[in-house]
């Protein structure tokens, strides 16, 4: 019996070991064995699967790519008094809500997929997502921005992302991590595009038109994605179930979602804070801050497919552990000492290569631990596990920043342009002061981000130990 076959049996029986209905556990285990032994159920490892990858790539580009470019919006909001009365923590919560709501909607997206078809939530998501950006451009108060760029935007992203995320795993086996890495690279490509275009449109036409143009681009790309996407769930007899709670305590999967919880804290703080660090900490211009965001995105575009390739060759859990460790190390040895554009750009690229490993490795590792039949339910748990860190990551960073300012007496520079408060079409370029004295107050949130990555590194090793049955570091897992 092959090791792959043993692997498919083991997690399912262990997963349901504590279930109060042993007859159901036996039934599920038998079904899983049938999936392994039926050649017609095996993923084709290519073919139309590459169309799925291309579609998912562009879906990620216009959803998570736009979301990753929130750092450009955040830098603009915090250095210009655009919404009178709003605080930096208010703006930070908007970015967190967008990711948190995207994950929180996962059970509903899975229910709609099970009850009707995966294209139902996908179609609804495209409509909600497009309207959220239009309404964001029309917002004039902070509470409207909470509803539109925060909650509504996140719901739209989630209804698109959640139904799409398991599809590539249905089409690939040996190349599963590579396929996931390629489609995850779409968010990096999208960030490169949208970070620069958003900044340019804000400067030339104003904030409102930045939202409108992004909405149009997103809609034009997402409609063909909805049409071309296909599922093999009827072939593999998979299940679209909101949550199977027994999976939460699966002795292998427990380490995976805990890894996601802490890793996302570090990832989002790095993603959303780096542009503000560039402008407020190093005195660089708004355009240079956007350039840093694009360099980080370039790292994502290269690093996520590369991670997928290496995961298939060296072990998916192994590579995820290494990438998570590098993410934390880069915070401590590069970001925290950066005092120039070039050093910060280097950090951005390294962080881009490694920091988003959760998005590249989360689904393949979950598939390895849980199997295909219950993947939808397991992914719902994985997405829900990062709701709280997604919502509170950047507010925590802002709070730590404010505490550091109180402790040191250093005040971050801002540009409270009166035009920015009265004209919704104004664009503020921000020439930059070149003053790096404020960089020291960022050390606390930077250190916190690095620590979260390191905690995630240790936790994921628990999944490696469970899967291989020993503590050996060099074993391919």
Secondary structure, DSSP 4 states (H G I P E B T S, - for coil): --HHHHHHHHHHHHHTTT-S-HHHHHHHHHHHHHHHH-GGGS--SSTTHHHHHHHHHHHHHHHHHHHHTHHHHHHHHHHS--STT--HHHHHHHHHHHHHHHHHTHHHHHHHHHHT-HHHHHHHHHHHHHHHHHHHHH--SHHHHIIIIIIIHHHHHHHHHHHHHTHHHHH-STTHHHHHHHHHHHHHHHHHHHHHHHHHHHHHT-HHHHHHHHHHHHHHHHHHHHHH----HHHHT----S--GGGGG-TTHHHHHHHHHHHHHHHHHHHHHHHHIIIIIS---HHHHHHHHHHHHHHHHHHHHHHHHHHHHH-HHHHHHHHHHHHHHHHHHTGGG--SHHHHHHHHHHHHHHTTHHHHHHHHHHHHHH-STTHHHHHHHHHHHTHHHHHHHHHHHHHHHHHHHHHH---------HHHHH-TT-----------GGGGGGHHHHHHHHHHHHHHHHHHHHHHHHHHSS--SSS--
